[in-house]
């Protein structure tokens, strides 16, 4: 839990908030204020359970998303993060809906997805070594802790996944891939663009959407194009499926990227790329679309090494 008494200068924390605060609680604070009170200072805002001061000021430039940042990114040190609920529970992390807003300034408000990784004691991502082949840990102390599987090592492992996902999002965002914009990373928490409606309803996964057959060709073309973007950079998603492809307003967005694989450095990279092709094509084939996983794999290998 992030204590409600925390100051905006307190160290960042990726510890989940203990419970969800009511939606629009920042707005409720404002509604009780006169126009003269709109220049609220930190002392004027009493945080409640489920809130914290923004963690943006405690991050370094390398822990923030690429420039130019979207206009909706709130960077004010006076912003408040309010947890609105949980979006997804997973094997290695949980995703929460966060509102980041500046009290007194309705223009400075955005919804974010906060992905919080668990330590190895509390997650079940057993196949992690398959994806981490070819990666190195620069800090020698961290490397020793990982090898010993000490408590510090377990926390380092969790943070490695959060930073791996953030770096993947950052790189793919710069390449023009359809991924959520990565706002920041702090410890075991990644804050990213929320893909969904303005009232907090998340975009459905590809597997959950009843598609008009006439739209399937376009959706498949979008998926193939994002896989091409990955391949041109020598990358594969590594765990691609209809369950980590979101469809928002007809646009496909790929998520869940901590295990992204370098198809050259990782000895199993091409096998994982092939599996991505099979997973995607099998689903579209079940929707009666004429697709060929082997042809797609051959095309992407050519992109990777072309």
HULIN-V681375 format. One record per residue. SS is DSSP state (hx for helix, st for strand, lp for the rest). PSI is psi in whole degrees, 0 to 359 (NA if undefined). NEAR is the number of other ideal C-beta (glycine too) atoms within 12 Angstrom. Layout:
BEGIN
SS:PSI:NEAR + SS:PSI:NEAR
END
This chain:
BEGIN
lp:143:20 + lp:116:37 + lp:142:18 + lp:344:25 + lp:359:18 + lp:141:27 + lp:163:21 + lp:346:27 + lp:1:14 + lp:154:20 + lp:149:18 + lp:154:27 + lp:141:23 + lp:12:38 + lp:127:26 + lp:147:29 + lp:146:35 + lp:331:17 + lp:163:19 + lp:133:24 + lp:156:32 + lp:141:19 + lp:135:21 + lp:21:21 + hx:329:28 + hx:319:42 + hx:326:22 + hx:323:21 + hx:318:26 + hx:321:26 + hx:337:16 + lp:359:16 + lp:147:19 + lp:166:12 + hx:326:10 + hx:346:9 + hx:5:16 + lp:340:20 + lp:57:17 + lp:138:26 + lp:173:15 + hx:321:25 + hx:340:13 + hx:347:20 + lp:119:35 + lp:110:19 + lp:146:32 + lp:173:25 + lp:134:21 + lp:5:30 + st:159:37 + st:162:43 + st:149:35 + lp:141:45 + lp:2:39 + hx:313:35 + hx:339:24 + hx:357:25 + lp:153:27 + lp:166:13 + hx:325:14 + hx:348:15 + hx:13:28 + st:160:29 + lp:165:34 + lp:152:25 + lp:150:13 + lp:140:11 + lp:147:21 + lp:151:19 + lp:335:12 + lp:349:20 + lp:124:29 + lp:118:34 + lp:3:25 + lp:137:25 + lp:346:22 + lp:7:30 + st:155:37 + st:134:45 + st:125:46 + st:124:43 + st:127:42 + st:348:34 + st:181:29 + st:135:24 + st:325:33 + st:141:28 + st:143:18 + lp:183:26 + lp:323:22 + lp:350:35 + st:161:38 + st:149:27 + st:127:35 + st:152:40 + st:125:36 + st:136:46 + st:125:42 + st:116:40 + st:149:37 + st:116:34 + lp:129:39 + lp:356:30 + st:88:22 + st:338:17 + st:339:14 + st:79:26 + st:135:31 + st:155:36 + st:135:37 + st:155:41 + st:124:42 + st:110:47 + st:119:46 + st:117:39 + st:143:41 + lp:159:28 + lp:168:29 + hx:343:29 + hx:338:16 + hx:22:21 + lp:167:25 + lp:39:15 + lp:75:28 + lp:342:11 + lp:17:20 + hx:327:26 + hx:334:17 + hx:321:22 + hx:334:37 + hx:358:27 + lp:132:22 + lp:350:23 + lp:153:27 + lp:150:15 + lp:115:20 + lp:323:12 + lp:119:16 + hx:324:12 + hx:316:15 + hx:321:23 + hx:319:19 + hx:320:15 + hx:321:22 + hx:317:29 + hx:322:15 + hx:345:15 + lp:38:16 + lp:176:19 + hx:316:15 + hx:321:21 + hx:323:24 + hx:322:24 + hx:322:26 + hx:319:31 + hx:317:37 + hx:317:36 + hx:328:34 + hx:319:36 + hx:320:41 + hx:317:37 + hx:326:35 + hx:318:38 + hx:318:43 + hx:314:40 + hx:323:28 + hx:315:39 + hx:316:38 + hx:313:32 + hx:315:25 + hx:327:35 + hx:316:31 + hx:333:19 + hx:353:23 + lp:13:16 + lp:149:33 + lp:82:33 + st:159:40 + lp:140:40 + lp:127:33 + st:114:41 + st:310:40 + st:164:41 + st:139:39 + st:108:35 + lp:237:32 + lp:13:37 + st:130:43 + st:126:48 + st:128:46 + st:169:43 + st:134:34 + lp:125:38 + lp:106:34 + st:195:28 + lp:165:14 + lp:344:15 + lp:15:14 + lp:13:27 + lp:117:17 + st:150:29 + lp:142:31 + st:156:24 + st:154:26 + hx:320:36 + hx:343:23 + hx:353:16 + lp:135:23 + lp:110:12 + lp:141:26 + lp:125:13 + hx:330:15 + hx:343:11 + hx:348:21 + hx:322:28 + hx:316:19 + hx:319:20 + hx:317:34 + hx:319:33 + hx:322:21 + hx:318:28 + hx:316:40 + hx:319:33 + hx:319:25 + hx:326:37 + hx:326:40 + hx:318:28 + hx:315:30 + hx:310:39 + hx:320:38 + hx:333:24 + lp:5:27 + lp:29:26 + st:157:40 + st:147:45 + lp:313:42 + lp:341:41 + lp:36:33 + lp:137:41 + lp:171:25 + lp:351:33 + lp:348:24 + lp:30:37 + st:117:39 + st:151:37 + st:112:34 + st:116:27 + lp:42:14 + lp:0:20 + st:134:23 + st:132:38 + st:131:36 + st:138:44 + lp:183:45 + lp:76:38 + lp:16:41 + lp:333:39 + lp:15:37 + lp:139:43 + st:136:40 + st:114:32 + lp:347:35 + lp:311:20 + lp:331:20 + lp:122:26 + lp:335:17 + lp:11:24 + hx:313:34 + hx:326:27 + hx:320:21 + hx:323:33 + hx:317:40 + hx:318:29 + hx:321:29 + hx:314:40 + hx:317:38 + hx:315:23 + hx:314:32 + hx:311:43 + hx:324:31 + hx:318:21 + hx:313:31 + hx:327:35 + hx:324:20 + hx:339:16 + lp:11:25 + lp:31:13 + lp:140:25 + lp:99:14 + lp:160:28 + lp:108:19 + hx:320:28 + hx:322:14 + hx:319:16 + hx:317:33 + hx:314:30 + hx:320:19 + hx:318:24 + hx:325:40 + hx:318:27 + hx:321:16 + hx:320:24 + hx:322:30 + hx:10:16 + lp:NA:12
END
